Amino acid sequence: MTYRDAGVDIDAGNELVERIKPLVKRSFRPEVMGGLGGFGALFDLSGKYREPVLVSGTDGVGTKLKLAQQLGRHDTIGIDLVAMCVNDVLVQGAEPLFFLDYFATGKLDVDTTVAVVGGIARGCELSGCALIGGETAEMPDMYGPGEYDLAGFCVAAVEKSRLLDGNKVRAGDVLVGIASSGPHSNGYSLVRRIYDRAGRPADLDVGGVPLADALMAPTTLYVKPILELLQAHDLHGMAHITGGGLTENIIRVIPDGLGLQIDASAWALPPVFDWLQREGAVENAEMWRTFNCGIGFVLVVAPDQLAAVQTDLARLQLTHWQIGEVVAASGGERVRIG
């Protein structure tokens, strides 16, 4: 017997590597040493930071993968993967340096895998983050036909003196919410349940786009504009709105003794969320703690800096709203949305 008889095609894996090399190379930064194919990926950090603090993060895209496979849309799910990792490390003021991915499937389909990895490479390129390595695993009997799994890992760096850890946050600070592109990569177990119950209406018009497009819109990459913003402004904190929604994410960067008052009327619920809420009869509290509800990233800004930050956000073409403030809190509920 051969390895191919057992379900693993080494030649297909080699073909995949050759096809993704030019895609991956476009994401490289000057600090990358060597190319794909080594046992370890090399990145030269010397000369860029005085007191570097490394910030790392790992994530997947949840069951949005199931929807991507169901719809046959494999070219943007990799952008989601990158965004979930790089947006997280960005919260602490860190610049994403390099990224590695893990792709696992039962039987390797080279075209599908190239589309997925191409999306990862594109997400890295748009974030200024080098895709310097990864792993492709073909594991017969682990996954059904057409199924694959995806995970990613990112390393970022920030000067120790510029690290954002929440210690500057004060009562009276303003919350500035930056628009999301849709559900991003969170809440998709509920999304898929609602979508299935509604009869999978992929072509239904939702805010001027087909529902399938709205649900599969890739997660917004906030890295480059936010890093530029940090060069000009001393922000007090930031939050990436992922699992847990607005209720549970912003509070993670708020010190004890402080809470949040969020004004839900400050922005309109985007059409895709409106459809999900109506079709699924989802209560408001469940929406707030499951979805980003149109706010993908939040800045905590001192009141005297608000006007200048908003001016630069407009220049950077980031749609945003003043959505609330930091308030004193002692015990009980620390986040109020109303």
SVG drawing of the C-alpha trace seen along z (x, -y; Angstrom):
<svg xmlns="http://www.w3.org/2000/svg" viewBox="-40 -69 59 71">
<polyline fill="none" stroke="black" stroke-width="0.4" points="0.0,0.0 1.0,-3.6 0.3,-6.9 -2.0,-7.9 -3.9,-4.6 -4.5,-5.7 -5.9,-9.0 -3.0,-11.4 -1.6,-12.9 1.9,-14.3 2.1,-15.5 -1.1,-17.6 0.5,-19.1 3.6,-20.0 1.5,-21.5 -0.3,-23.6 2.9,-25.0 4.1,-26.0 0.8,-27.7 0.6,-29.8 4.2,-30.9 3.6,-34.0 0.5,-34.9 2.3,-34.6 5.4,-36.6 3.2,-39.7 2.7,-39.9 6.4,-39.8 8.0,-42.7 11.7,-43.6 12.2,-41.8 11.2,-38.4 14.2,-36.2 14.0,-33.4 10.9,-32.0 8.4,-29.2 9.5,-25.6 11.8,-25.7 11.1,-24.0 10.7,-27.3 9.9,-30.8 12.4,-33.6 11.7,-37.3 14.4,-39.9 13.2,-42.3 16.5,-44.1 16.7,-47.8 13.0,-48.5 12.1,-48.9 14.0,-50.1 12.0,-48.2 9.7,-45.8 6.8,-44.0 5.6,-41.1 1.8,-40.6 0.5,-37.3 -3.0,-36.1 -4.6,-33.1 -8.1,-32.5 -10.4,-30.9 -13.5,-32.0 -16.0,-29.9 -18.9,-28.3 -18.8,-31.0 -16.6,-28.2 -19.7,-26.1 -21.6,-28.8 -18.6,-29.5 -18.4,-25.8 -22.2,-25.6 -22.2,-28.6 -18.9,-27.6 -17.2,-30.9 -13.6,-30.2 -11.8,-33.3 -12.6,-35.7 -12.8,-33.4 -9.0,-33.8 -9.4,-37.6 -11.7,-36.8 -9.1,-34.6 -6.4,-37.3 -8.7,-40.0 -9.8,-38.1 -6.2,-37.8 -4.6,-41.1 -7.6,-43.2 -7.2,-41.6 -3.5,-42.3 -4.1,-45.9 -6.1,-46.6 -3.0,-46.9 -1.4,-49.3 0.7,-46.6 1.7,-46.4 1.1,-42.9 4.4,-41.6 3.8,-38.1 1.1,-35.4 1.0,-31.6 -2.1,-29.6 -3.3,-26.0 -5.5,-24.4 -6.8,-20.9 -9.1,-18.8 -10.0,-15.2 -9.0,-15.3 -6.9,-18.1 -8.7,-20.1 -5.9,-22.2 -8.1,-24.9 -10.2,-25.4 -7.1,-25.5 -5.4,-28.0 -8.5,-30.2 -8.5,-30.0 -4.7,-30.7 -5.0,-33.4 -7.5,-35.2 -5.2,-34.8 -2.3,-36.3 -4.5,-39.1 -5.6,-39.8 -2.0,-39.9 -1.0,-42.2 -3.8,-44.6 -2.7,-44.6 1.0,-45.0 1.6,-41.6 3.8,-39.0 2.4,-35.5 5.7,-33.6 4.5,-30.1 1.8,-27.6 0.6,-24.0 -1.6,-22.1 -2.8,-18.8 -4.6,-16.2 -6.3,-13.8 -8.6,-11.2 -11.7,-10.3 -11.4,-13.4 -13.5,-15.7 -16.4,-15.0 -16.3,-15.7 -15.7,-19.4 -15.0,-20.2 -12.0,-21.9 -10.9,-23.7 -8.9,-26.9 -6.9,-28.6 -4.3,-31.3 -1.6,-32.8 -0.2,-36.3 2.7,-38.0 2.8,-41.8 5.1,-44.3 4.7,-47.6 7.1,-49.9 6.7,-49.3 6.0,-53.0 3.2,-52.9 1.4,-49.8 -2.3,-50.3 -3.4,-48.4 -6.4,-50.4 -4.6,-52.3 -5.3,-55.6 -9.1,-55.1 -11.1,-57.6 -14.7,-58.3 -16.0,-60.8 -13.9,-59.2 -15.9,-59.0 -16.6,-55.7 -16.2,-56.1 -17.6,-53.1 -16.2,-52.3 -18.4,-50.6 -18.2,-46.9 -18.7,-45.3 -21.4,-43.0 -21.4,-40.1 -17.7,-39.7 -16.9,-36.2 -19.0,-35.9 -22.5,-34.5 -22.6,-32.3 -24.1,-29.3 -27.1,-31.5 -26.8,-33.1 -26.9,-29.7 -29.8,-28.6 -31.8,-31.6 -30.7,-31.4 -31.7,-27.7 -35.1,-28.3 -35.8,-31.1 -35.2,-28.7 -31.7,-29.8 -32.8,-32.9 -29.3,-33.6 -30.6,-36.2 -32.9,-38.1 -32.2,-41.8 -30.9,-43.1 -30.0,-46.8 -29.3,-46.7 -27.1,-43.5 -28.0,-39.8 -28.3,-38.2 -25.5,-35.8 -23.1,-38.7 -24.1,-40.5 -23.5,-37.4 -20.2,-36.5 -18.7,-40.1 -15.2,-39.7 -14.3,-41.1 -13.0,-44.7 -9.2,-45.0 -8.6,-48.0 -4.9,-47.8 -3.4,-50.3 -5.8,-53.3 -5.7,-52.7 -1.9,-52.5 -1.8,-55.8 -4.3,-57.2 -2.1,-56.1 0.8,-58.1 -1.1,-61.3 -3.3,-60.7 -2.9,-59.4 -5.9,-57.0 -6.9,-55.7 -8.0,-52.3 -9.4,-50.2 -11.6,-47.1 -12.2,-44.7 -15.9,-43.6 -16.0,-39.8 -17.7,-37.0 -19.7,-38.6 -20.6,-41.6 -20.8,-45.1 -21.9,-43.9 -18.8,-41.8 -15.9,-43.2 -15.4,-46.9 -15.5,-46.3 -12.5,-44.0 -10.3,-47.1 -12.0,-49.2 -10.5,-49.2 -12.4,-48.0 -14.6,-50.7 -15.6,-52.0 -18.4,-51.0 -20.0,-51.9 -23.1,-53.7 -23.8,-52.9 -26.4,-54.8 -28.1,-52.4 -29.7,-55.3 -26.4,-56.7 -26.3,-54.5 -28.8,-52.6 -28.8,-48.8 -27.5,-47.8 -30.0,-45.9 -28.3,-42.5 -28.7,-42.6 -32.2,-44.0 -33.1,-40.9 -31.4,-38.5 -33.3,-40.0 -36.7,-40.0 -36.3,-36.6 -35.0,-34.9 -37.1,-36.9 -33.9,-37.7 -34.3,-39.9 -32.2,-43.1 -30.1,-41.8 -29.2,-38.7 -28.3,-40.8 -25.9,-43.0 -24.0,-40.0 -23.9,-37.9 -23.3,-40.3 -21.3,-43.5 -24.6,-45.1 -22.7,-47.3 -19.8,-48.4 -16.6,-46.4 -14.0,-48.4 -14.2,-50.9 -11.9,-53.7 -11.8,-55.1 -11.0,-58.8 -10.4,-61.6 -13.1,-64.3 -10.6,-67.0 -9.2,-64.8 -12.6,-63.8 -12.9,-66.4 -9.4,-65.8 -9.8,-62.0 -13.1,-62.3 -11.5,-64.6 -8.8,-62.0 -11.2,-59.1 -13.1,-60.9 -9.9,-61.5 -9.1,-57.8 -12.6,-57.1 -13.7,-55.2 -17.4,-55.5 -17.9,-56.2 -20.2,-57.4 -20.0,-58.6 -21.7,-55.7 -21.4,-56.3 -19.0,-57.1 -17.1,-55.6 -18.9,-56.1 -18.2,-55.4 -19.5,-52.0 -19.5,-50.1 -20.7,-46.5 -23.7,-45.3 -24.1,-45.7 -21.1,-47.5 -22.5,-47.8 -25.7,-49.6 -27.1,-49.8 -30.2,-51.9"/>
</svg>
